[in-house]
Amino acid sequence: MSNDTFEVSAFVRLMALFGAAQQVLRTRMQADAELGLGPVDMAALCLCHKNPGGTQQDLVKAMGKDKGQIARLTGELEKQGLLLRTPDAQDGRVWRLSVTAEGAKKCTWFFAIEAELAQALFGEFNKTERAQLDNMLTALRGRMDEVIATLE
């Protein structure tokens, strides 16, 4: 397969866009003096906030990270007093995740930063364009899940 195909070009542009969005989030986070927390940390914390009692495995699936990365990430968030990890009552090998009051404040702060960036990126899209983008992103997520399944 040639490196000048549409698929490769689209993938490279998508990854560059993702990287740029991560950098904007990181810069805005630093401007608000949230040193030590990056966009990935906040994404994990906010997923836990949206899904109280979820598991580390839920984060693995949602974030596309491996078990070790998620264990380290949740351990660090717990150490910072933003997340509680408690063993599941039925299966002690499973960790249930919940956000502390301080973690919830951080999520509210981060949701505002995400909303501002999302508005800048998508705010001028009309209803049809938004639906098309949503359909494409859903399809891409499904394809990525298929790729991930081949690795397991």
LUMTI-640777 format. One record per residue: x, y, z of N, C-alpha, C in turn. Coordinates in steps of 0.02 Angstrom, whole numbers, plus 50000, padded with zeros to 5 digits. Each point is the difference from the previous one (the first is absolute). Layout:
<n_east:X&n_north:Y&n_up:Z&ca_east:X&ca_north:Y&ca_up:Z&c_east:X&c_north:Y&c_up:Z>
...
end
This chain:
<n_east:50042&n_north:49941&n_up:50000&ca_east:49958&ca_north:50059&ca_up:50000&c_east:50044&c_north:50062&c_up:50000>
<n_east:49985&n_north:50047&n_up:49958&ca_east:50038&ca_north:50061&ca_up:49993&c_east:49985&c_north:50049&c_up:50057>
<n_east:50050&n_north:50039&n_up:50020&ca_east:49991&ca_north:50048&ca_up:50054&c_east:49960&c_north:50062&c_up:49979>
<n_east:49983&n_north:50006&n_up:49935&ca_east:49962&ca_north:50059&ca_up:49979&c_east:49926&c_north:49984&c_up:49989>
<n_east:49976&n_north:49947&n_up:50029&ca_east:49930&ca_north:49983&ca_up:49993&c_east:49957&c_north:50045&c_up:50044>
<n_east:49937&n_north:50005&n_up:49983&ca_east:49954&ca_north:50040&ca_up:50040&c_east:49999&c_north:49977&c_up:50072>
<n_east:49998&n_north:49935&n_up:50010&ca_east:49995&ca_north:49973&ca_up:50067&c_east:50058&c_north:50022&c_up:50044>
<n_east:50061&n_north:49995&n_up:49974&ca_east:50058&ca_north:50019&ca_up:50039&c_east:49999&c_north:50075&c_up:50012>
<n_east:49985&n_north:50039&n_up:49949&ca_east:49997&ca_north:50072&ca_up:50008&c_east:49948&c_north:50021&c_up:50051>
<n_east:49941&n_north:49969&n_up:49997&ca_east:49947&ca_north:50016&ca_up:50047&c_east:50021&c_north:49980&c_up:50071>
<n_east:50032&n_north:49943&n_up:50007&ca_east:50022&ca_north:49978&ca_up:50066&c_east:50051&c_north:50049&c_up:50029>
<n_east:50049&n_north:50020&n_up:49960&ca_east:50051&ca_north:50047&ca_up:50023&c_east:49969&c_north:50066&c_up:50020>
<n_east:49952&n_north:50025&n_up:49961&ca_east:49967&ca_north:50063&ca_up:50017&c_east:49958&c_north:49993&c_up:50064>
<n_east:49966&n_north:49943&n_up:50007&ca_east:49961&ca_north:49988&ca_up:50060&c_east:50044&c_north:49999&c_up:50062>
<n_east:50056&n_north:49966&n_up:49996&ca_east:50047&ca_north:49996&ca_up:50057&c_east:50029&c_north:50069&c_up:50015>
<n_east:50015&n_north:50040&n_up:49948&ca_east:50025&ca_north:50068&ca_up:50011&c_east:49947&c_north:50044&c_up:50033>
<n_east:49938&n_north:49993&n_up:49979&ca_east:49946&ca_north:50037&ca_up:50030&c_east:49991&c_north:49981&c_up:50073>
<n_east:50003&n_north:49935&n_up:50014&ca_east:49994&ca_north:49975&ca_up:50068&c_east:50057&c_north:50028&c_up:50043>
<n_east:50061&n_north:49998&n_up:49974&ca_east:50057&ca_north:50026&ca_up:50036&c_east:49994&c_north:50074&c_up:50013>
<n_east:49976&n_north:50038&n_up:49951&ca_east:49991&ca_north:50072&ca_up:50009&c_east:49947&c_north:50014&c_up:50053>
<n_east:49946&n_north:49962&n_up:50000&ca_east:49947&ca_north:50008&ca_up:50050&c_east:50028&c_north:49985&c_up:50069>
<n_east:50040&n_north:49948&n_up:50006&ca_east:50031&ca_north:49983&ca_up:50065&c_east:50044&c_north:50057&c_up:50023>
<n_east:50038&n_north:50030&n_up:49954&ca_east:50045&ca_north:50055&ca_up:50018&c_east:49961&c_north:50061&c_up:50023>
<n_east:49944&n_north:50016&n_up:49966&ca_east:49959&ca_north:50057&ca_up:50020&c_east:49972&c_north:49987&c_up:50070>
<n_east:49975&n_north:49939&n_up:50012&ca_east:49974&ca_north:49984&ca_up:50067&c_east:50055&c_north:50008&c_up:50052>
<n_east:50059&n_north:49973&n_up:49985&ca_east:50055&ca_north:50003&ca_up:50047&c_east:50019&c_north:50073&c_up:50015>
<n_east:50003&n_north:50042&n_up:49948&ca_east:50017&ca_north:50071&ca_up:50009&c_east:49947&c_north:50036&c_up:50042>
<n_east:49937&n_north:49987&n_up:49985&ca_east:49947&ca_north:50032&ca_up:50039&c_east:49999&c_north:49976&c_up:50072>
<n_east:50017&n_north:49937&n_up:50011&ca_east:50004&ca_north:49973&ca_up:50067&c_east:50056&c_north:50034&c_up:50039>
<n_east:50057&n_north:50009&n_up:49967&ca_east:50057&ca_north:50033&ca_up:50033&c_east:49984&c_north:50073&c_up:50015>
<n_east:49964&n_north:50032&n_up:49955&ca_east:49981&ca_north:50070&ca_up:50012&c_east:49957&c_north:50007&c_up:50063>
<n_east:49964&n_north:49947&n_up:50017&ca_east:49959&ca_north:50000&ca_up:50061&c_east:50037&c_north:49967&c_up:50058>
<n_east:50065&n_north:49993&n_up:49993&ca_east:50044&ca_north:49975&ca_up:50055&c_east:49983&c_north:49930&c_up:50023>
<n_east:49982&n_north:49956&n_up:49954&ca_east:49987&ca_north:49930&ca_up:50018&c_east:50060&c_north:49958&c_up:49979>
<n_east:50057&n_north:50017&n_up:50026&ca_east:50060&ca_north:49963&ca_up:49984&c_east:49996&c_north:49930&c_up:50030>
<n_east:50028&n_north:49953&n_up:49966&ca_east:50000&ca_north:49932&ca_up:50024&c_east:49943&c_north:49958&c_up:49973>
<n_east:49949&n_north:50032&n_up:49972&ca_east:49945&ca_north:49964&ca_up:49969&c_east:50000&c_north:50015&c_up:49925>
<n_east:49999&n_north:49947&n_up:49960&ca_east:49997&ca_north:50009&ca_up:49929&c_east:49931&c_north:49983&c_up:49973>
<n_east:49989&n_north:50010&n_up:49936&ca_east:49935&ca_north:49984&ca_up:49970&c_east:49980&c_north:49927&c_up:50009>
<n_east:50048&n_north:49954&n_up:49997&ca_east:49983&ca_north:49929&ca_up:50009&c_east:49978&c_north:49986&c_up:50071>
<n_east:50035&n_north:50030&n_up:50049&ca_east:49980&ca_north:49993&ca_up:50070&c_east:49928&c_north:50024&c_up:50009>
<n_east:49987&n_north:50060&n_up:49973&ca_east:49934&ca_north:50030&ca_up:50009&c_east:49947&c_north:49960&c_up:49962>
<n_east:50016&n_north:49975&n_up:49942&ca_east:49952&ca_north:49959&ca_up:49963&c_east:49980&c_north:49939&c_up:50041>
<n_east:50049&n_north:49967&n_up:50031&ca_east:49985&ca_north:49942&ca_up:50041&c_east:49958&c_north:50019&c_up:50060>
<n_east:50020&n_north:50054&n_up:50034&ca_east:49963&ca_north:50022&ca_up:50059&c_east:49928&c_north:50017&c_up:49982>
<n_east:49991&n_north:50035&n_up:49945&ca_east:49933&ca_north:50021&ca_up:49978&c_east:49958&c_north:49941&c_up:49978>
<n_east:50030&n_north:49950&n_up:49970&ca_east:49963&ca_north:49938&ca_up:49984&c_east:49975&c_north:49967&c_up:50064>
<n_east:50041&n_north:50000&n_up:50051&ca_east:49979&ca_north:49972&ca_up:50065&c_east:49944&c_north:50042&c_up:50030>
<n_east:50003&n_north:50065&n_up:49991&ca_east:49949&ca_north:50045&ca_up:50026&c_east:49933&c_north:49986&c_up:49965>
<n_east:50003&n_north:49988&n_up:49935&ca_east:49939&ca_north:49986&ca_up:49961&c_east:49973&c_north:49930&c_up:50012>
<n_east:50043&n_north:49955&n_up:50024&ca_east:49982&ca_north:49930&ca_up:50009&c_east:50021&c_north:49977&c_up:50070>
<n_east:49968&n_north:50027&n_up:50053&ca_east:50022&ca_north:49981&ca_up:50068&c_east:49991&c_north:49925&c_up:50012>
<n_east:50051&n_north:49971&n_up:50031&ca_east:49998&ca_north:49928&ca_up:50013&c_east:50025&c_north:49958&c_up:49942>
<n_east:50022&n_north:50034&n_up:49947&ca_east:50029&ca_north:49963&ca_up:49944&c_east:50065&c_north:49967&c_up:50020>
<n_east:50028&n_north:49962&n_up:49955&ca_east:50061&ca_north:49962&ca_up:50015&c_east:50059&c_north:50026&c_up:49959>
<n_east:50058&n_north:49977&n_up:50020&ca_east:50060&ca_north:50016&ca_up:49961&c_east:49994&c_north:49971&c_up:49930>
<n_east:49968&n_north:49941&n_up:49994&ca_east:49990&ca_north:49970&ca_up:49934&c_east:49956&c_north:50045&c_up:49956>
<n_east:49951&n_north:50033&n_up:50031&ca_east:49959&ca_north:50048&ca_up:49962&c_east:50043&c_north:50055&c_up:49971>
<n_east:50049&n_north:50024&n_up:50039&ca_east:50045&ca_north:50052&ca_up:49975&c_east:50045&c_north:49973&c_up:49945>
<n_east:50023&n_north:49938&n_up:50008&ca_east:50042&ca_north:49969&ca_up:49947&c_east:49962&c_north:50003&c_up:49934>
<n_east:49937&n_north:49978&n_up:50001&ca_east:49960&ca_north:49999&ca_up:49938&c_east:49986&c_north:50070&c_up:49974>
<n_east:49981&n_north:50045&n_up:50044&ca_east:49981&ca_north:50067&ca_up:49979&c_east:50058&c_north:50042&c_up:49974>
<n_east:50059&n_north:49988&n_up:50029&ca_east:50057&ca_north:50043&ca_up:49983&c_east:50050&c_north:49968&c_up:49953>
<n_east:49993&n_north:49935&n_up:49988&ca_east:50047&ca_north:49967&ca_up:49954&c_east:50070&c_north:49993&c_up:50029>
<n_east:50004&n_north:49999&n_up:50066&ca_east:50065&ca_north:49991&ca_up:50034&c_east:50004&c_north:49928&c_up:50025>
<n_east:50061&n_north:49978&n_up:50017&ca_east:50006&ca_north:49932&ca_up:50027&c_east:49988&c_north:50001&c_up:50075>
<n_east:49992&n_north:49940&n_up:50027&ca_east:49983&ca_north:49993&ca_up:50072&c_east:50052&c_north:50032&c_up:50045>
<n_east:50063&n_north:49992&n_up:49983&ca_east:50054&ca_north:50028&ca_up:50041&c_east:49998&c_north:50076&c_up:50000>
<n_east:49988&n_north:50030&n_up:49942&ca_east:49995&ca_north:50073&ca_up:49996&c_east:49943&c_north:50026&c_up:50043>
<n_east:49943&n_north:49966&n_up:49996&ca_east:49941&ca_north:50022&ca_up:50038&c_east:50012&c_north:49990&c_up:50075>
<n_east:50032&n_north:49945&n_up:50019&ca_east:50014&ca_north:49988&ca_up:50071&c_east:50046&c_north:50056&c_up:50027>
<n_east:50051&n_north:50018&n_up:49962&ca_east:50046&ca_north:50053&ca_up:50022&c_east:49963&c_north:50067&c_up:50003>
<n_east:49959&n_north:50014&n_up:49949&ca_east:49964&ca_north:50063&ca_up:49997&c_east:49951&c_north:50006&c_up:50058>
<n_east:49960&n_north:49948&n_up:50013&ca_east:49952&ca_north:50003&ca_up:50055&c_east:50035&c_north:50003&c_up:50067>
<n_east:50057&n_north:49966&n_up:50005&ca_east:50039&ca_north:50002&ca_up:50062&c_east:50025&c_north:50071&c_up:50014>
<n_east:50022&n_north:50034&n_up:49949&ca_east:50024&ca_north:50069&ca_up:50007&c_east:49942&c_north:50047&c_up:50018>
<n_east:49943&n_north:49992&n_up:49968&ca_east:49942&ca_north:50042&ca_up:50016&c_east:49977&c_north:49987&c_up:50072>
<n_east:50005&n_north:49938&n_up:50022&ca_east:49983&ca_north:49984&ca_up:50069&c_east:50049&c_north:50033&c_up:50048>
<n_east:50064&n_north:49997&n_up:49983&ca_east:50052&ca_north:50030&ca_up:50042&c_east:49990&c_north:50075&c_up:50007>
<n_east:49974&n_north:50032&n_up:49948&ca_east:49988&ca_north:50072&ca_up:50000&c_east:49934&c_north:50018&c_up:50035>
<n_east:49963&n_north:49949&n_up:50022&ca_east:49938&ca_north:50013&ca_up:50036&c_east:49941&c_north:50017&c_up:49955>
<n_east:50004&n_north:49980&n_up:49937&ca_east:49947&ca_north:50017&ca_up:49952&c_east:49955&c_north:49940&c_up:49985>
<n_east:50023&n_north:49940&n_up:50015&ca_east:49965&ca_north:49939&ca_up:49982&c_east:50005&c_north:49950&c_up:50057>
<n_east:49947&n_north:49963&n_up:50010&ca_east:50000&ca_north:49945&ca_up:50048&c_east:49996&c_north:49935&c_up:49962>
<n_east:50043&n_north:49952&n_up:50017&ca_east:49997&ca_north:49933&ca_up:49972&c_east:49982&c_north:49953&c_up:50057>
<n_east:49944&n_north:49966&n_up:49993&ca_east:49979&ca_north:49952&ca_up:50052&c_east:49988&c_north:49933&c_up:49967>
<n_east:50019&n_north:49946&n_up:50036&ca_east:49988&ca_north:49933&ca_up:49972&c_east:49925&c_north:49987&c_up:49993>
<n_east:49982&n_north:49966&n_up:49946&ca_east:49931&ca_north:49980&ca_up:49989&c_east:49979&c_north:49951&c_up:50054>
<n_east:49939&n_north:50006&n_up:50024&ca_east:49975&ca_north:49957&ca_up:50055&c_east:49999&c_north:49926&c_up:49980>
<n_east:49984&n_north:49985&n_up:49937&ca_east:49996&ca_north:49930&ca_up:49978&c_east:50066&c_north:49973&c_up:49974>
<n_east:50040&n_north:50043&n_up:49968&ca_east:50063&ca_north:49977&ca_up:49971&c_east:50054&c_north:50049&c_up:50020>
<n_east:50038&n_north:49983&n_up:50050&ca_east:50052&ca_north:50043&ca_up:50028&c_east:50056&c_north:50018&c_up:49951>
<n_east:50003&n_north:49965&n_up:49944&ca_east:50051&ca_north:50017&ca_up:49949&c_east:49980&c_north:50060&c_up:49959>
<n_east:49936&n_north:50018&n_up:50002&ca_east:49973&ca_north:50056&ca_up:49961&c_east:49998&c_north:50062&c_up:50043>
<n_east:50026&n_north:50056&n_up:49974&ca_east:49999&ca_north:50064&ca_up:50035&c_east:49941&c_north:50041&c_up:49975>
<n_east:49960&n_north:50025&n_up:50046&ca_east:49945&ca_north:50047&ca_up:49985&c_east:50027&c_north:50070&c_up:50010>
<n_east:49986&n_north:50044&n_up:49953&ca_east:50029&ca_north:50067&ca_up:50000&c_east:49947&c_north:50053&c_up:50014>
<n_east:50016&n_north:50046&n_up:50044&ca_east:49955&ca_north:50056&ca_up:50013&c_east:50043&c_north:50063&c_up:50011>
<n_east:49971&n_north:50055&n_up:49982&ca_east:50035&ca_north:50064&ca_up:50002&c_east:49988&c_north:50033&c_up:50069>
<n_east:50052&n_north:50028&n_up:50029&ca_east:49992&ca_north:50036&ca_up:50063&c_east:49969&c_north:50069&c_up:49986>
<n_east:49983&n_north:50036&n_up:50053&ca_east:49972&ca_north:50067&ca_up:49991&c_east:50050&c_north:50045&c_up:49964>
<n_east:50064&n_north:49995&n_up:50017&ca_east:50051&ca_north:50040&ca_up:49965&c_east:50006&c_north:49978&c_up:49927>
<n_east:49995&n_north:49935&n_up:49987&ca_east:50000&ca_north:49975&ca_up:49932&c_east:49942&c_north:50026&c_up:49960>
<n_east:49941&n_north:50004&n_up:50030&ca_east:49941&ca_north:50026&ca_up:49967&c_east:50010&c_north:50074&c_up:49981>
<n_east:50032&n_north:50039&n_up:50043&ca_east:50015&ca_north:50070&ca_up:49984&c_east:50046&c_north:50004&c_up:49939>
<n_east:50050&n_north:49957&n_up:49999&ca_east:50047&ca_north:49999&ca_up:49943&c_east:49963&c_north:49981&c_up:49935>
<n_east:49953&n_north:49954&n_up:50005&ca_east:49961&ca_north:49980&ca_up:49941&c_east:49958&c_north:50058&c_up:49974>
<n_east:49968&n_north:50035&n_up:50044&ca_east:49959&ca_north:50058&ca_up:49980&c_east:50044&c_north:50051&c_up:49963>
<n_east:50059&n_north:50012&n_up:50028&ca_east:50049&ca_north:50046&ca_up:49970&c_east:50021&c_north:49975&c_up:49930>
<n_east:50014&n_north:49935&n_up:49995&ca_east:50023&ca_north:49972&ca_up:49936&c_east:49944&c_north:49998&c_up:49949>
<n_east:49939&n_north:49984&n_up:50021&ca_east:49943&ca_north:50000&ca_up:49954&c_east:49992&c_north:50068&c_up:49967>
<n_east:50012&n_north:50054&n_up:50037&ca_east:49994&ca_north:50067&ca_up:49973&c_east:50054&c_north:50012&c_up:49946>
<n_east:50061&n_north:49976&n_up:50013&ca_east:50054&ca_north:50007&ca_up:49951&c_east:49983&c_north:49960&c_up:49937>
<n_east:49976&n_north:49938&n_up:50009&ca_east:49981&ca_north:49959&ca_up:49943&c_east:49944&c_north:50033&c_up:49960>
<n_east:49950&n_north:50027&n_up:50034&ca_east:49944&ca_north:50031&ca_up:49966&c_east:50022&c_north:50061&c_up:49959>
<n_east:50047&n_north:50038&n_up:50026&ca_east:50026&ca_north:50058&ca_up:49964&c_east:50036&c_north:49978&c_up:49936>
<n_east:50042&n_north:49950&n_up:50006&ca_east:50036&ca_north:49975&ca_up:49941&c_east:49951&c_north:49967&c_up:49950>
<n_east:49953&n_north:49962&n_up:50025&ca_east:49950&ca_north:49969&ca_up:49956&c_east:49960&c_north:50052&c_up:49962>
<n_east:49982&n_north:50054&n_up:50033&ca_east:49963&ca_north:50054&ca_up:49967&c_east:50043&c_north:50031&c_up:49945>
<n_east:50065&n_north:50010&n_up:50014&ca_east:50044&ca_north:50029&ca_up:49950&c_east:50007&c_north:49954&c_up:49939>
<n_east:50001&n_north:49934&n_up:50012&ca_east:50008&ca_north:49953&ca_up:49945&c_east:49936&c_north:49986&c_up:49962>
<n_east:49945&n_north:49991&n_up:50035&ca_east:49938&ca_north:49975&ca_up:49969&c_east:49943&c_north:50050&c_up:49999>
<n_east:50008&n_north:50057&n_up:50032&ca_east:49946&ca_north:50047&ca_up:50009&c_east:49968&c_north:50025&c_up:49937>
<n_east:50037&n_north:50003&n_up:49946&ca_east:49972&ca_north:50026&ca_up:49937&c_east:49972&c_north:49945&c_up:49955>
<n_east:50004&n_north:49937&n_up:50022&ca_east:49972&ca_north:49946&ca_up:49960&c_east:49924&c_north:50004&c_up:50005>
<n_east:49967&n_north:49988&n_up:49944&ca_east:49927&ca_north:49998&ca_up:50002&c_east:49978&c_north:49931&c_up:50023>
<n_east:49934&n_north:49992&n_up:50007&ca_east:49973&ca_north:49937&ca_up:50027&c_east:50019&c_north:49940&c_up:49957>
<n_east:49999&n_north:50008&n_up:49935&ca_east:50018&ca_north:49945&ca_up:49954&c_east:50073&c_north:49982&c_up:50007>
<n_east:50044&n_north:50050&n_up:50003&ca_east:50071&ca_north:49987&ca_up:50007&c_east:50015&c_north:49966&c_up:50067>
<n_east:49966&n_north:50021&n_up:50052&ca_east:50009&ca_north:49969&ca_up:50066&c_east:49979&c_north:49926&c_up:49998>
<n_east:49945&n_north:49986&n_up:49967&ca_east:49976&ca_north:49931&ca_up:49995&c_east:50049&c_north:49958&c_up:49960>
<n_east:50026&n_north:50028&n_up:49945&ca_east:50049&ca_north:49964&ca_up:49960&c_east:50063&c_north:49985&c_up:50040>
<n_east:50025&n_north:50050&n_up:50036&ca_east:50059&ca_north:49990&ca_up:50040&c_east:49988&c_north:49948&c_up:50054>
<n_east:49943&n_north:50004&n_up:50033&ca_east:49983&ca_north:49951&ca_up:50052&c_east:49998&c_north:49929&c_up:49971>
<n_east:49970&n_north:49992&n_up:49942&ca_east:49998&ca_north:49934&ca_up:49968&c_east:50070&c_north:49975&c_up:49983>
<n_east:50042&n_north:50044&n_up:49974&ca_east:50068&ca_north:49979&ca_up:49982&c_east:50040&c_north:49982&c_up:50062>
<n_east:49994&n_north:50039&n_up:50053&ca_east:50037&ca_north:49985&ca_up:50061&c_east:49976&c_north:49935&c_up:50031>
<n_east:49935&n_north:49988&n_up:49998&ca_east:49973&ca_north:49937&ca_up:50025&c_east:50027&c_north:49941&c_up:49960>
<n_east:50001&n_north:50007&n_up:49934&ca_east:50027&ca_north:49947&ca_up:49957&c_east:50074&c_north:49989&c_up:50014>
<n_east:50038&n_north:50054&n_up:50007&ca_east:50071&ca_north:49994&ca_up:50014&c_east:50012&c_north:49965&c_up:50067>
<n_east:49960&n_north:50016&n_up:50050&ca_east:50008&ca_north:49967&ca_up:50065&c_east:49986&c_north:49925&c_up:49993>
<n_east:49949&n_north:49983&n_up:49962&ca_east:49985&ca_north:49929&ca_up:49989&c_east:50058&c_north:49964&c_up:49965>
<n_east:50029&n_north:50032&n_up:49950&ca_east:50057&ca_north:49970&ca_up:49966&c_east:50061&c_north:49994&c_up:50046>
<n_east:50010&n_north:50050&n_up:50042&ca_east:50056&ca_north:49996&ca_up:50047&c_east:49989&c_north:49943&c_up:50049>
<n_east:49938&n_north:49992&n_up:50023&ca_east:49985&ca_north:49943&ca_up:50045&c_east:50016&c_north:49934&c_up:49966>
<n_east:49987&n_north:49995&n_up:49935&ca_east:50016&ca_north:49938&ca_up:49963&c_east:50076&c_north:49990&c_up:49998>
<n_east:50037&n_north:50053&n_up:49988&ca_east:50073&ca_north:49996&ca_up:49998&c_east:50026&c_north:49978&c_up:50069>
<n_east:49974&n_north:50031&n_up:50052&ca_east:50021&ca_north:49983&ca_up:50068&c_east:49985&c_north:49927&c_up:50015>
<n_east:49943&n_north:49975&n_up:49978&ca_east:49982&ca_north:49930&ca_up:50012&c_east:50050&c_north:49952&c_up:49969>
<n_east:50031&n_north:50020&n_up:49945&ca_east:50049&ca_north:49956&ca_up:49969&c_east:50065&c_north:49996&c_up:50041>
<n_east:50010&n_north:50048&n_up:50044&ca_east:50061&ca_north:50002&ca_up:50041&c_east:49992&c_north:49960&c_up:50064>
<n_east:49938&n_north:49985&n_up:50020&ca_east:49988&ca_north:49966&ca_up:50063&c_east:50008&c_north:49925&c_up:49995>
end
